[in-house]
Structure formats: C-alpha cells, structure tokens
Amino acid sequence: MRNRASNTLSKGKIRQSWSKYNLYNLQRFRSPPTASRTFFQQKWTAKALARAYHGEQVREGQWKRMFSRRIRSVVPMNTLDLAKDDGSETSAGRGSGLKTAEDPSPSRRVPYTNMAFAPLERRLDVAIFRALFASSARQARQFVIHGAVTVNGQKMRHPSYLLNPGDLFQVDPERVMFATGAPKTRFERRETRQLKQKDQKEDNDEAEAEPEQEAKEAKEESIEKKDENVKDTLKALISQAKTIMSKDKSVLPAKRKQELRGFQKRVRAVLSRSATSTVLTDSLEAQFSELTLALKAKRAEPAPKEGKKSTKEQPSEQEAAAASQTENTGDKLSEAFQKAVEGEEVDTSELSDEEFDVLRRALTQMRDNPIDHSKPYSTPWCPRDYMSAFAFIPRYLEVNQNICAAVYLRHPVARPGLAEVPSPFGETVSTPAYGWYLKRRW
C-alpha cells in the first residue's frame, strides 16, 4: 500500500494525514536543493513532493485530466470607491487595480502557482478531510465507499465526486467521532472484549432457553388476561375440563387434543404463579456511574504535600485534621453523586462552592460524555493525538461540527498574499510542480 510511505522516517513524504510520523516529516521538511540539479530534475522532485500530499490517492492520469492552466483569483477593490462609481476607475488597470497616492498600502504578490492543485479540492474525499471529519484523505475515501456520506441528502458512494458551490455533504457522526477521537487503550480494549464475550454468552443462553422462555411468556400472557384470583381461575379451568370430558368420545379428534394441551398449559401457569421470581441485574449505566463517581471523587481529593520528613516523625494535628476533612469531603461528594444518579433530591447546603462545582461537572460529564465500552473509540471522548497541528478549516467551507455537515461555498481562489488551497509547500515547490504539468504533452 502507498499509504505506508507516510509512516517511514528515512525518506518519508508529507501526506494528508494526522499521523505522528507525518507530523515529524512535516517538521523536518526542507526545500529541495537547486544548485546541483537541472531544471528538469527540480520540476520532477517538486512534482513528486506535491503529488504525495495533494491527492496521492488519485491516479496520475486522472489528475492530468483534471489539471487546469487557468487559475482562479480575485482582486480586492475598495468598497468606498465602488459605492461612488461603477468601478470604471478601478478597472482601468486591466483588473489589477490602480494604486494612488491616497492608498499607501504596499502591493502584495498573488501566489498563483500555489493554486495548481485547486481542482482536487472539489473532490468529496478531500473536502471531508478539510472539514475535519476524517483523520486522513484515505479514511475519508473509505467513509464514502462504505455509504456513510450524503450529498444534498442523497447517499454518495463515489469519492471522486466533484462538489459544486452550494453543495451540502454530511458524514455519519459515529464515523466522525471514531476518526477524530482518541483510540482505545489496552485496558479499554480488554473491557470491550469482555463485554462482547458477555453478550455472546447471554445470546447463547437465550438461544438454549428459548423454549422455556416461550413457555414463560405464554404463562405470563395467560395470567395477565385474567383479573380473577387463583381460586376463581382454577374453578373456571375445572369447569372447562368437565365440559371437555363430557363431550369426548372414545377417540379424541385433533381439535380436542389442542384444547387439552391449552388447558394443561394454563393450569401449569396458574400453579407456578407463586413460584415465579424476578431477577434484577445491575444495568451497564449504573456501573459506568460508579466508575465516574470514583474518578471524580479521586480528582476532588487534594494531593498530599511531600515533605522531607523522616518516617519516624508523627503527623501534626493540623495534618490529621486536614486528612479527616478530605475524607469527609470525598464521602459527601460520593453520597451526593450517588443520590443524583439514582434520581433522589440532593441536599447541597452541606457542600461548599468548590464541592458543588465538582459535583456539577461530574454530572455534566456523565450526561454529555458517558463511558461506553461498546464504542470503537475511547470513552469518555477526547480529541485525537497530534490533531491540533492539522486542525484548520479553509475559507471555502462552512462547517457545522454539531451535525457533522459542511457546505462547499465556492471554489478556492488566490488573493494578494494568500492562496486558499491548503498546502505545506511554498513557491519553491509549487512553481516547479505547476511548470511540470503546464509543459507536459499528453
């Protein structure tokens, strides 16, 4: 797989990925030398570096068909001048704008060549990666192929779909949380395996006890339908049995046998009504609440001060009082948290402001970001490592992180001093790469 090249450190290339190896390659990147190389070698090296980052999942022939010599750019104009006239004075300089003595701002160069790979930004998989919905362009491509992405409300399975201005694309929130969340630790993976084994065992037990369960359900249904007490029900059953026996002949037909079987089931259900017992099991949410309670109570306890005292020295009275106060604080918080989880009223008069703040944050954390071992990512959810270096959104996208949706507003353009196509390379790489494709014959 070509993706393994981003995980090498000897000659690693920069990719569209949040990998730590990619971040290391990005940090140590230096512009390629030009003194000892021909112009062809410079263009070929720049093209290889730029293609490794911009659309490395796209075939070279496909990219050549997408390449455009025309680069979109805009020229900023003074809004006050445009309000006075129709822009004829500004357009007199053939669209480049006129500089007058009243405008002392220095002119900035427009990085046109940095827009060489602008057509690739229209691809659906690249747009998903730019919107921070995936940790790499290849992962975004996988989301599209697996049917987790919609464009304008319709499911789209083609990563090469070219977005138009105004298109809205949305990704499944669970996929986004998996892509941008921290991976599970080995302890969490162990909990997940245990949970799966437990569920599998329960399924097997249910499959084995299915006949018994059906019998129990039949008993419960027959019991619920009858509002009379046990004696009245037995009397009705006895009278029904007498009726059946009086009408029976020497050979019972099939319909009579069915009635007798139903009679036996109902009798067994009534007789076993007093022996039934309900088994109550602790739910998974209660266990999670206990774990969160223990964690918050531990964090609420102040850390003991380390001193250079000998082991033989006894603690002072102030230290003993502080320790007892800490234990009481932890007990109060634990009791209040447990009452809140169980839905009971919590008396906050005995809690201080700091303790109340800890309790409020613990309950908010439990509600908004619970622990769930069934998720493929680590819970409580936290951002992925090394994400901050790549967490930026281009200007041509409008992103709503709450619903994992984004709008492709317009095509990226070049402005004075700014190219809207995100790239880790400067003009020393983009210019030769643009020249490579500009002069190629195909």
C-alpha positions in Angstrom: 0.0 0.0 0.0 1.2 3.5 -0.8 0.0 4.8 2.5 2.8 3.0 4.3 5.2 5.6 2.7 3.9 8.2 5.2 5.0 6.1 8.1 8.6 5.9 7.1 11.2 8.2 8.6 14.1 7.7 6.2 12.5 9.4 3.1 9.0 10.0 4.3 6.8 12.3 2.3 4.1 14.6 3.7 0.6 13.2 3.3 -2.9 14.4 4.1 -2.9 12.6 7.4 -2.9 13.3 11.2 -0.3 10.6 11.8 2.6 11.4 14.2 5.0 10.2 11.6 3.5 12.7 9.1 3.9 15.5 11.7 7.6 14.6 12.1 8.1 14.6 8.4 6.4 17.9 8.2 8.6 19.4 10.9 11.9 18.3 9.3 10.9 19.2 5.7 13.4 21.4 3.9 13.1 22.8 0.4 14.9 20.6 -2.1 18.3 21.9 -3.3 18.6 23.6 -6.7 22.3 24.4 -7.2 23.4 21.0 -8.3 20.3 19.9 -10.2 19.0 20.6 -13.7 15.7 22.4 -14.2 14.1 19.1 -15.2 15.2 17.4 -12.0 13.9 20.4 -10.0 10.5 20.1 -11.6 10.3 16.3 -11.2 11.3 16.5 -7.5 8.8 19.3 -6.8 6.1 17.3 -8.7 6.8 14.2 -6.6 6.6 16.1 -3.3 3.4 18.0 -4.2 1.6 14.9 -5.6 2.4 13.0 -2.4 0.4 15.5 -0.5 -2.3 16.7 -2.9 -4.4 13.7 -3.9 -1.9 10.9 -3.6 -5.0 8.6 -3.7 -5.7 9.8 -7.3 -4.1 8.2 -10.3 -1.7 10.3 -12.3 -3.7 10.0 -15.5 -6.9 11.1 -13.7 -5.2 14.1 -12.2 -3.8 15.2 -15.6 -7.3 15.3 -17.0 -8.4 17.4 -14.0 -5.5 19.8 -14.3 -6.4 23.3 -15.5 -4.0 26.0 -16.7 -6.5 28.7 -15.7 -6.1 29.7 -12.0 -9.0 31.4 -10.2 -8.0 34.6 -8.5 -9.7 37.8 -7.2 -8.5 41.4 -6.9 -9.7 43.2 -3.8 -11.3 46.5 -4.5 -12.1 49.4 -2.2 -15.7 49.3 -1.3 -15.9 53.0 -0.9 -14.8 53.7 -4.4 -17.2 51.1 -5.7 -20.0 52.8 -3.9 -19.2 56.1 -5.6 -19.0 54.9 -9.2 -19.4 51.8 -11.2 -15.8 50.7 -10.8 -14.5 52.1 -14.1 -11.6 53.8 -12.4 -10.5 50.7 -10.7 -10.9 48.6 -13.8 -8.8 50.9 -15.8 -5.7 49.0 -14.8 -7.0 45.8 -16.6 -8.3 44.3 -13.5 -5.2 44.6 -11.4 -6.4 47.8 -9.6 -4.9 51.3 -9.6 -2.6 52.4 -6.9 -3.0 56.1 -5.9 -1.2 58.3 -3.5 -4.1 58.0 -1.1 -3.5 54.3 -0.9 -0.1 53.9 0.7 -0.5 50.1 1.4 2.3 48.1 -0.3 1.3 45.8 -3.1 1.5 42.1 -2.3 2.2 39.3 -4.7 -0.5 36.9 -5.6 0.7 33.3 -5.1 -0.8 31.9 -8.3 1.3 28.7 -8.6 0.1 27.6 -5.1 -3.3 27.1 -6.7 -2.1 24.4 -9.1 -3.9 21.6 -7.2 -7.1 23.6 -6.7 -9.2 21.2 -8.8 -8.5 18.4 -6.3 -10.2 20.4 -3.5 -13.5 19.8 -5.2 -13.3 16.1 -4.6 -15.6 14.7 -2.0 -13.0 12.8 0.0 -10.6 15.8 0.1 -13.4 18.1 1.2 -14.3 15.7 4.0 -10.7 15.7 5.2 -10.6 19.5 5.0 -13.8 19.8 7.1 -12.1 17.7 9.9 -14.5 14.8 9.5 -11.7 12.3 8.9 -8.1 11.9 10.1 -6.8 11.3 6.6 -7.9 11.5 2.9 -7.8 7.8 2.7 -10.1 7.4 5.7 -12.5 9.9 4.1 -12.5 7.9 1.0 -13.3 4.8 3.0 -16.3 6.6 4.6 -17.7 7.5 1.2 -17.3 4.0 -0.2 -19.0 2.4 2.9 -22.0 4.7 2.5 -21.6 6.9 5.5 -21.7 10.2 3.5 -24.6 12.0 1.9 -24.5 14.9 -0.6 -27.6 17.1 -0.7 -29.5 14.4 1.2 -28.6 11.6 -1.2 -26.1 8.9 -0.3 -23.0 9.2 -2.3 -20.5 6.3 -2.8 -18.1 7.9 -5.3 -15.1 9.6 -3.6 -14.2 11.4 -6.9 -17.5 13.3 -6.9 -16.8 16.9 -7.7 -18.6 19.3 -5.5 -20.3 22.4 -6.9 -20.8 25.7 -5.0 -23.7 25.3 -2.6 -23.5 21.5 -2.2 -24.0 20.2 1.4 -22.3 17.0 2.4 -22.8 15.2 5.7 -20.9 12.3 7.4 -22.3 9.9 10.0 -21.5 11.4 13.4 -20.3 8.0 14.8 -17.8 7.7 12.0 -16.6 11.3 12.7 -16.2 10.6 16.4 -14.2 7.4 15.6 -12.0 9.3 13.1 -11.3 12.3 15.3 -11.3 10.6 18.7 -8.5 9.1 20.7 -8.0 5.3 20.1 -8.7 2.9 22.9 -6.0 1.9 25.4 -5.3 -1.8 26.1 -7.4 -1.7 29.2 -10.4 -0.3 27.3 -9.9 -2.9 24.5 -9.9 -5.6 27.2 -13.2 -4.2 28.6 -14.6 -4.3 25.1 -13.6 -7.9 24.6 -15.1 -8.9 27.9 -18.4 -7.1 27.1 -18.6 -8.9 23.7 -17.9 -12.2 25.4 -20.6 -11.5 27.9 -23.1 -10.5 25.2 -22.3 -13.6 23.2 -22.7 -15.8 26.3 -26.1 -14.2 27.0 -27.2 -14.8 23.4 -26.2 -18.4 23.7 -28.1 -18.8 26.9 -31.1 -17.2 25.4 -30.9 -19.5 22.4 -30.7 -22.5 24.7 -33.5 -21.3 26.9 -35.8 -20.2 24.1 -38.4 -23.0 24.6 -38.5 -22.2 28.3 -38.8 -18.5 27.6 -41.7 -19.1 25.2 -43.4 -21.2 27.8 -42.9 -18.4 30.4 -44.2 -15.8 28.1 -47.3 -17.9 27.4 -47.8 -18.3 31.1 -47.4 -14.5 31.7 -49.9 -13.7 28.9 -52.5 -16.1 30.2 -52.0 -14.7 33.8 -52.3 -11.1 32.7 -55.5 -11.7 30.8 -57.2 -13.0 33.9 -58.1 -10.5 36.6 -59.6 -13.0 38.9 -57.7 -14.6 41.8 -56.2 -18.1 41.7 -59.2 -19.9 43.1 -61.7 -18.4 40.5 -59.3 -19.2 37.7 -58.9 -22.8 38.9 -62.7 -23.1 39.1 -63.1 -21.9 35.6 -60.4 -24.3 34.4 -62.1 -27.2 36.2 -65.4 -26.4 34.7 -63.8 -26.2 31.2 -62.2 -29.6 31.8 -65.5 -31.2 32.8 -67.1 -29.8 29.6 -64.4 -31.3 27.5 -64.6 -34.7 29.2 -68.4 -34.8 28.9 -68.2 -34.2 25.1 -65.3 -36.5 24.5 -65.7 -39.8 22.7 -63.5 -42.9 22.7 -61.2 -41.3 20.1 -60.4 -37.7 20.7 -60.1 -35.6 17.5 -57.2 -33.2 16.9 -59.2 -30.1 17.9 -60.0 -31.7 21.3 -56.3 -32.6 21.8 -55.3 -29.0 21.2 -57.9 -27.8 23.8 -56.5 -30.3 26.3 -52.9 -29.1 25.7 -54.0 -25.5 26.2 -55.8 -26.4 29.4 -52.7 -28.1 30.7 -50.5 -25.0 29.9 -53.0 -22.7 31.7 -53.1 -24.9 34.7 -49.3 -25.1 35.0 -49.2 -21.3 34.6 -51.6 -20.7 37.4 -50.0 -23.2 39.7 -46.5 -21.8 39.1 -47.6 -18.2 39.5 -46.5 -18.1 43.1 -43.1 -19.7 42.4 -42.0 -17.2 39.8 -39.4 -14.7 40.8 -37.9 -11.7 39.1 -34.1 -11.4 38.8 -32.8 -7.9 38.9 -29.4 -7.2 37.3 -27.4 -4.0 37.5 -27.5 -2.1 34.3 -24.4 -1.0 32.5 -25.2 2.6 33.1 -25.1 2.1 36.8 -21.6 0.6 36.6 -20.5 3.5 34.5 -21.9 5.9 37.0 -19.9 4.2 39.8 -16.7 4.4 37.8 -17.3 8.1 37.0 -18.1 8.6 40.7 -14.8 7.0 41.8 -12.8 9.0 39.3 -14.4 12.4 40.2 -14.0 11.7 43.9 -10.4 10.9 43.4 -9.8 14.0 41.4 -11.6 16.1 44.0 -9.2 15.0 46.8 -6.3 17.4 47.2 -2.8 16.0 46.6 -0.8 15.5 49.8 2.2 17.7 50.2 5.5 15.9 50.1 8.0 17.0 52.7 11.4 16.0 53.8 10.2 14.4 57.0 11.6 11.1 58.3 9.4 8.1 58.5 9.6 8.1 62.3 8.1 11.6 62.6 4.5 11.6 63.5 2.0 13.8 61.6 0.9 17.0 63.3 -2.6 17.8 64.5 -3.2 20.2 61.5 -2.3 17.5 59.0 -4.5 14.9 60.8 -7.4 17.4 60.7 -6.8 18.2 57.0 -6.8 14.4 56.2 -10.1 13.8 58.0 -11.6 16.8 56.3 -10.5 15.5 52.9 -12.1 12.1 53.7 -15.3 13.7 54.8 -15.4 15.8 51.6 -14.9 12.7 49.4 -17.7 10.9 51.3 -20.1 13.9 50.9 -19.4 14.2 47.2 -19.8 10.4 46.7 -23.1 10.4 48.6 -24.4 13.4 46.7 -23.4 12.0 43.4 -25.0 8.7 44.1 -28.2 10.3 45.1 -28.2 12.4 41.9 -27.6 9.3 39.8 -30.5 7.5 41.5 -32.8 10.5 40.9 -33.2 11.5 44.5 -33.1 15.0 45.9 -29.6 16.2 46.8 -29.0 18.5 49.8 -26.4 20.9 48.6 -26.4 23.0 51.7 -23.7 20.9 53.3 -21.4 21.2 50.2 -19.1 24.1 49.7 -18.8 26.1 46.4 -15.9 24.0 45.2 -17.6 20.7 46.1 -20.8 21.8 44.3 -18.7 22.8 41.2 -17.1 19.3 41.2 -20.5 17.6 41.6 -22.0 19.7 38.7 -19.0 19.0 36.4 -19.2 15.3 37.2 -22.9 15.1 36.4 -22.5 17.1 33.2 -19.7 14.8 32.2 -21.8 11.7 32.8 -24.7 13.1 30.8 -22.8 14.6 27.8 -19.8 12.3 27.6 -20.5 9.0 29.2 -18.3 5.9 29.3 -19.4 3.3 26.7 -17.1 0.3 26.1 -19.2 -0.7 23.1 -17.9 2.3 21.1 -14.9 1.7 18.8 -13.2 4.8 20.2 -12.1 5.7 23.7 -14.8 7.0 26.0 -15.2 9.5 27.5 -14.4 11.0 24.1 -11.4 13.2 23.8 -9.6 14.6 20.7 -7.1 12.5 18.8 -3.4 13.0 19.5 -1.5 15.3 17.2 -4.7 16.8 15.9 -4.0 20.4 16.8 -1.3 20.8 14.1 -3.8 20.0 11.4 -7.0 21.5 12.8 -7.9 24.3 10.4 -10.8 24.8 8.0 -10.4 26.5 4.6 -12.3 29.6 3.7 -14.4 28.0 1.0 -16.0 25.6 3.5 -18.7 26.3 6.1 -18.7 23.6 8.7 -21.2 22.7 11.4 -19.5 20.3 13.8 -22.7 19.6 15.8 -24.3 17.7 12.9 -21.1 16.8 11.1 -22.2 18.6 7.9 -20.5 21.2 5.7 -21.3 23.4 2.7 -18.9 23.8 -0.2 -19.4 27.6 -0.6 -17.3 28.3 -3.7 -14.2 27.3 -5.5 -10.8 28.3 -3.9 -9.2 31.4 -5.3 -5.9 33.2 -5.0 -5.7 36.6 -3.3 -2.8 39.1 -2.8 -0.5 37.3 -0.3 -2.9 34.3 0.2 -3.7 31.1 -1.7 -6.8 29.4 -0.3 -5.6 25.8 -1.2 -4.0 24.4 2.0 -0.5 23.2 1.3 2.6 22.7 3.4 4.8 23.9 0.5 5.8 27.3 -0.7 6.5 28.7 -4.1 9.9 26.9 -4.3 7.9 23.6 -4.7 4.6 24.8 -6.2 6.1 26.8 -9.0 8.2 23.9 -10.5 5.3 21.5 -10.0 3.0 23.7 -11.8 5.6 24.1 -14.6 5.9 20.3 -14.9 2.2 19.9 -15.7 2.0 23.1 -17.7 4.5 22.0 -20.3 3.7 18.3 -20.4 2.4 16.8 -23.6 -0.4 14.2 -23.3 
